[in-house]
Amino acid sequence: MRYKAIRIALLVIEACIGLSAIFGGIAILIGAFHQWLLVAWLQGTPFSDYTIPGLVLAIIVGGGMLLAAATVFIHREWAVLVSMAAGLCMVGFEVVEVASVNSKAGNVLPLMAELQVFYFVLGLAIFALATSLWMTEYRSHSFLIRHASHP
């Protein structure tokens, strides 16, 4: 295992983000943040409440991160690609969140913006670490093709 430090960093970051996204999505779904996440912020978006954003956060972002964390150590190209995709999904989630909600957040905006920047940067870091791992370990391989040995 030549790039053990990168794999450990990916595992830790992805597992932490995955768990926090799942718990955050569940908290949104059960209304634990209703005093901070006002439904009025969703005006002009395709959402009438926070059900879909909560599900996306829990399933797509959280589930994707936990899947990526679980596959990091199996030394296959596709496992590294799962990490790359998970990082990009989180970056995309944050971009959509900023574009949809931030103009309406009012006095909660500084805290929201800090968290959004933090998770955006972590998503980019995951993508960069996974890309680095792929470039160093799998660059010379044919993508997702297993070579058959001929007798």
Contacts in CASP RR format, 6 or more apart in sequence:
PFRMAT RR
TARGET T0000
AUTHOR 0000-0000-0000
METHOD contacts of the structure
MODEL  1
MRYKAIRIALLVIEACIGLSAIFGGIAILIGAFHQWLLVAWLQGTPFSDY
TIPGLVLAIIVGGGMLLAAATVFIHREWAVLVSMAAGLCMVGFEVVEVAS
VNSKAGNVLPLMAELQVFYFVLGLAIFALATSLWMTEYRSHSFLIRHASH
P
1 7 0 8 1.000
1 75 0 8 1.000
2 136 0 8 1.000
2 137 0 8 1.000
3 133 0 8 1.000
3 136 0 8 1.000
3 137 0 8 1.000
6 129 0 8 1.000
6 132 0 8 1.000
6 133 0 8 1.000
7 72 0 8 1.000
7 73 0 8 1.000
7 133 0 8 1.000
9 129 0 8 1.000
10 68 0 8 1.000
10 69 0 8 1.000
10 72 0 8 1.000
10 83 0 8 1.000
10 126 0 8 1.000
10 129 0 8 1.000
10 130 0 8 1.000
10 133 0 8 1.000
11 69 0 8 1.000
11 72 0 8 1.000
11 73 0 8 1.000
13 122 0 8 1.000
13 125 0 8 1.000
13 126 0 8 1.000
13 129 0 8 1.000
14 65 0 8 1.000
14 66 0 8 1.000
14 68 0 8 1.000
14 69 0 8 1.000
14 72 0 8 1.000
14 83 0 8 1.000
14 86 0 8 1.000
14 126 0 8 1.000
15 65 0 8 1.000
15 66 0 8 1.000
15 69 0 8 1.000
17 61 0 8 1.000
17 62 0 8 1.000
17 65 0 8 1.000
17 90 0 8 1.000
17 119 0 8 1.000
17 122 0 8 1.000
17 123 0 8 1.000
17 126 0 8 1.000
18 61 0 8 1.000
18 62 0 8 1.000
18 63 0 8 1.000
18 64 0 8 1.000
18 65 0 8 1.000
18 66 0 8 1.000
18 69 0 8 1.000
19 62 0 8 1.000
19 66 0 8 1.000
21 57 0 8 1.000
21 58 0 8 1.000
21 61 0 8 1.000
21 62 0 8 1.000
21 63 0 8 1.000
21 65 0 8 1.000
21 90 0 8 1.000
22 58 0 8 1.000
22 62 0 8 1.000
22 63 0 8 1.000
22 66 0 8 1.000
24 54 0 8 1.000
24 57 0 8 1.000
24 58 0 8 1.000
25 54 0 8 1.000
25 55 0 8 1.000
25 57 0 8 1.000
25 58 0 8 1.000
26 58 0 8 1.000
27 33 0 8 1.000
28 37 0 8 1.000
28 50 0 8 1.000
28 53 0 8 1.000
28 54 0 8 1.000
28 57 0 8 1.000
29 50 0 8 1.000
29 51 0 8 1.000
29 54 0 8 1.000
29 55 0 8 1.000
29 58 0 8 1.000
31 50 0 8 1.000
36 108 0 8 1.000
37 50 0 8 1.000
38 104 0 8 1.000
39 48 0 8 1.000
39 49 0 8 1.000
39 50 0 8 1.000
40 104 0 8 1.000
41 100 0 8 1.000
41 101 0 8 1.000
41 104 0 8 1.000
41 105 0 8 1.000
42 48 0 8 1.000
42 49 0 8 1.000
42 50 0 8 1.000
42 100 0 8 1.000
42 101 0 8 1.000
43 104 0 8 1.000
45 100 0 8 1.000
45 101 0 8 1.000
46 52 0 8 1.000
47 53 0 8 1.000
53 97 0 8 1.000
56 93 0 8 1.000
57 93 0 8 1.000
60 89 0 8 1.000
60 93 0 8 1.000
61 86 0 8 1.000
61 89 0 8 1.000
61 90 0 8 1.000
61 93 0 8 1.000
64 82 0 8 1.000
64 85 0 8 1.000
64 86 0 8 1.000
64 89 0 8 1.000
65 86 0 8 1.000
65 87 0 8 1.000
65 90 0 8 1.000
67 82 0 8 1.000
67 86 0 8 1.000
68 79 0 8 1.000
68 82 0 8 1.000
68 83 0 8 1.000
68 85 0 8 1.000
68 86 0 8 1.000
68 87 0 8 1.000
68 126 0 8 1.000
68 130 0 8 1.000
71 78 0 8 1.000
71 79 0 8 1.000
71 82 0 8 1.000
71 83 0 8 1.000
72 79 0 8 1.000
72 80 0 8 1.000
72 83 0 8 1.000
73 79 0 8 1.000
75 137 0 8 1.000
77 134 0 8 1.000
77 138 0 8 1.000
77 141 0 8 1.000
77 143 0 8 1.000
77 144 0 8 1.000
78 144 0 8 1.000
80 130 0 8 1.000
80 133 0 8 1.000
80 134 0 8 1.000
80 137 0 8 1.000
80 138 0 8 1.000
81 130 0 8 1.000
81 134 0 8 1.000
83 126 0 8 1.000
83 127 0 8 1.000
83 129 0 8 1.000
83 130 0 8 1.000
83 133 0 8 1.000
84 126 0 8 1.000
84 127 0 8 1.000
84 130 0 8 1.000
84 131 0 8 1.000
84 134 0 8 1.000
86 126 0 8 1.000
87 123 0 8 1.000
87 124 0 8 1.000
87 126 0 8 1.000
87 127 0 8 1.000
87 130 0 8 1.000
88 123 0 8 1.000
88 127 0 8 1.000
90 119 0 8 1.000
90 120 0 8 1.000
90 122 0 8 1.000
90 123 0 8 1.000
90 126 0 8 1.000
91 120 0 8 1.000
91 123 0 8 1.000
91 124 0 8 1.000
91 127 0 8 1.000
93 119 0 8 1.000
94 116 0 8 1.000
94 119 0 8 1.000
94 120 0 8 1.000
94 123 0 8 1.000
95 120 0 8 1.000
97 116 0 8 1.000
98 113 0 8 1.000
98 116 0 8 1.000
101 112 0 8 1.000
102 109 0 8 1.000
102 112 0 8 1.000
102 113 0 8 1.000
102 116 0 8 1.000
105 112 0 8 1.000
END
